[in-house]
C-alpha cells in the first residue's frame, strides 16, 4: 500500500493505493468510499480483494484529509468533485466503485455529475431521507439525535442515533413518545465529553441525508448502478432508504449479507460478515449482464 496526498486549494485529500497502477489484472481500480467513515473502515473488505488494485480515501475534513476552505459541512456535490479529482489523479479511470452509507450518497452525486468516471457503482444503503414516505417525521427523528448530542454529548447522541437507525418502519407517534435512551444501556459513556463536532451526530452531515438524487441523470448515465441493502436491515432506516433509492431508479435493491456495516470486522466497529460480503460484492462486480 502507498499513501498519496492530492493537494488542492480547498483540501488536501489523502488516499491509499493497494496494488499496482496500472492494474495487473487489466480491470479498472476498485474505489471504496464511505462517509463519515474514512479509509480505515475498509481494511477488512480490501483484504478480500488481493488480486485487485483497491483505492480507499479519507473524505474532505475527515481522517487525514485536511480542509482549507474554512467550512465544516459535508455536501455530497463537493465530496463528489473531490472523488472525481482523486480518480483523475490516478490516471487510470474510469473505475469500479463500492460506496457505503454517506459515501453511497456521494457516489450517486458523482455519477450524476460526472457519468464517465465510474463503470459500475455498488451503492450500499444510502441514507436518503427525502425519498421516504415519512420524510418529515424522519427529519424530526434526525433532529432528535442532534438535540441529544448537543444537550448531553457523544454518549447521549450515539444512543439516540442507535435508537433512530434501528427503529423498524415509519417514524410514528410511538417513536417520538419514547423516553430518551440511556447511553449506558448501549455501552456508551454517560458523561458529557464536551464534543459538538461529530459529523454523524451533529447537523454537519444533514446535507448528506437530505440529498435528493437526480434520477434522470443517473438513469441516463452509462454507469451500471446497483443499490445494495443488508439482509438484516429489514425495515430499519437505511433498509427503507435503500429500497426507496432503488425504486427511484426503477429497479430493486440487491440484497447483501449482514447489516449496514456488513463489511466491517470487529476491529472497525460492529462486526458484520466481511468475507461473505466481499463474496457478494465480487459476484455483483463480475456480473456483466
Residue, then its C-alpha position, 0 to 999 in steps of 0.5 A: x500500500x502507498x499513501x498519496x496526498x492530492x493537494x488542492x486549494x480547498x483540501x488536501x485529500x489523502x488516499x491509499x493505493x493497494x496494488x499496482x497502477x496500472x492494474x495487473x489484472x487489466x480491470x479498472x481500480x476498485x474505489x471504496x468510499x464511505x462517509x463519515x467513515x474514512x479509509x480505515x473502515x475498509x481494511x477488512x473488505x480490501x483484504x478480500x480483494x488481493x488480486x485487485x488494485x483497491x483505492x480507499x480515501x479519507x473524505x474532505x475534513x475527515x481522517x487525514x484529509x485536511x480542509x482549507x476552505x474554512x467550512x465544516x459541512x459535508x455536501x455530497x456535490x463537493x465530496x463528489x468533485x473531490x472523488x472525481x479529482x482523486x480518480x483523475x489523479x490516478x490516471x487510470x479511470x474510469x473505475x469500479x466503485x463500492x460506496x457505503x452509507x454517506x459515501x453511497x450518497x456521494x457516489x450517486x452525486x458523482x455519477x450524476x455529475x460526472x457519468x464517465x468516471x465510474x463503470x459500475x457503482x455498488x451503492x450500499x444503503x444510502x441514507x436518503x431521507x427525502x425519498x421516504x414516505x415519512x420524510x418529515x417525521x424522519x427529519x424530526x427523528x434526525x433532529x432528535x439525535x442532534x438535540x441529544x448530542x448537543x444537550x448531553x454529548x457523544x454518549x447521549x447522541x450515539x444512543x439516540x442515533x442507535x435508537x433512530x437507525x434501528x427503529x423498524x418502519x415509519x417514524x410514528x407517534x410511538x417513536x417520538x413518545x419514547x423516553x430518551x435512551x440511556x447511553x449506558x444501556x448501549x455501552x456508551x459513556x454517560x458523561x458529557x465529553x464536551x464534543x459538538x463536532x461529530x459529523x454523524x451526530x451533529x447537523x454537519x452531515x444533514x446535507x448528506x441525508x437530505x440529498x435528493x438524487x437526480x434520477x434522470x441523470x443517473x438513469x441516463x448515465x452509462x454507469x451500471x448502478x446497483x443499490x445494495x441493502x443488508x439482509x438484516x436491515x429489514x425495515x430499519x432506516x437505511x433498509x427503507x432508504x435503500x429500497x426507496x433509492x432503488x425504486x427511484x431508479x426503477x429497479x430493486x435493491x440487491x440484497x447483501x449479507x449482514x447489516x449496514x456495516x456488513x463489511x466491517x470486522x470487529x476491529x472497525x466497529x460492529x462486526x458484520x460478515x466481511x468475507x461473505x460480503x466481499x463474496x457478494x460484492x465480487x459476484x455483483x462486480x463480475x456480473x456483466x449482464 
